[in-house]
Amino acid sequence: MLKLGIVKWRAKCSKHSGFDPYSDGRGAIRGGCNRCEALMEIYELHQKMMALMRQFNPPDPKKSAAKKRDDSHLQESLFDELENE
């Protein structure tokens, strides 16, 4: 059995603090910065690991359906009542 816990990890490049691997991608790495390259590699490996985990054991559709809230009690539109008058 393999146990993986939740890991919260925050890191940024000291030279390029605005670099975000998720939104910027490899094209935003300036001057071949080693720290930005390392952040990008960590991000890509994390994405690959998550895809492999989902492939090995896909999420249970029953659990995801149970998480959705029932919106039937909410009013559909504020103006429906005015149009009928």
C-alpha positions in Angstrom: 0.0 0.0 0.0 1.3 3.4 -0.9 0.2 6.3 1.3 0.4 9.9 0.0 -0.5 12.7 2.3 -1.5 16.2 1.5 1.6 18.4 1.0 1.3 22.1 0.9 4.4 23.5 -0.7 4.9 27.1 -1.9 8.0 28.2 -3.7 9.0 31.0 -6.1 12.1 32.2 -7.8 13.9 34.9 -5.9 14.7 36.7 -9.2 11.4 36.2 -11.0 8.8 36.2 -8.2 5.9 36.7 -10.7 6.6 33.5 -12.6 3.8 31.0 -12.3 4.3 27.6 -14.1 0.6 27.0 -14.3 -0.4 30.2 -16.0 2.9 31.2 -17.7 4.4 28.0 -18.9 7.9 27.4 -20.2 7.8 30.3 -22.6 7.9 32.8 -19.7 11.2 31.6 -18.3 13.7 34.4 -18.7 17.3 33.8 -19.5 17.2 30.1 -18.8 16.8 30.7 -15.0 17.6 27.5 -13.2 15.1 28.1 -10.4 12.3 28.8 -12.8 13.2 25.7 -14.8 13.1 23.7 -11.6 9.7 25.1 -10.7 8.5 24.2 -14.2 9.8 20.7 -13.9 8.2 20.2 -10.4 4.9 21.4 -11.9 5.1 19.1 -14.9 6.0 16.1 -12.7 3.1 16.9 -10.3 0.7 17.0 -13.3 2.0 13.6 -14.5 1.7 12.1 -11.1 -1.9 13.2 -10.7 -2.7 11.8 -14.2 -1.2 8.5 -13.3 -3.0 8.3 -10.0 -6.3 9.1 -11.7 -5.6 6.4 -14.4 -4.7 3.8 -11.7 -7.8 4.5 -9.6 -10.4 6.8 -11.3 -12.6 8.9 -9.0 -15.8 7.2 -7.9 -18.7 8.8 -9.8 -21.1 8.2 -6.9 -18.9 10.5 -4.6 -18.7 13.3 -7.1 -22.5 13.2 -7.8 -23.1 13.3 -4.0 -21.0 16.4 -3.7 -23.2 18.3 -6.1 -25.9 20.3 -4.3 -29.5 20.2 -5.0 -30.5 23.6 -6.4 -34.2 22.9 -6.8 -35.1 25.0 -3.8 -33.5 28.1 -5.4 -35.5 30.7 -7.3 -34.8 30.4 -11.0 -35.2 34.0 -12.0 -36.2 37.3 -10.3 -38.1 38.5 -13.3 -40.3 35.4 -14.1 -43.0 36.7 -11.7 -43.0 40.2 -13.3 -43.4 38.8 -16.9 -46.6 36.9 -16.0 -48.4 40.0 -14.6 
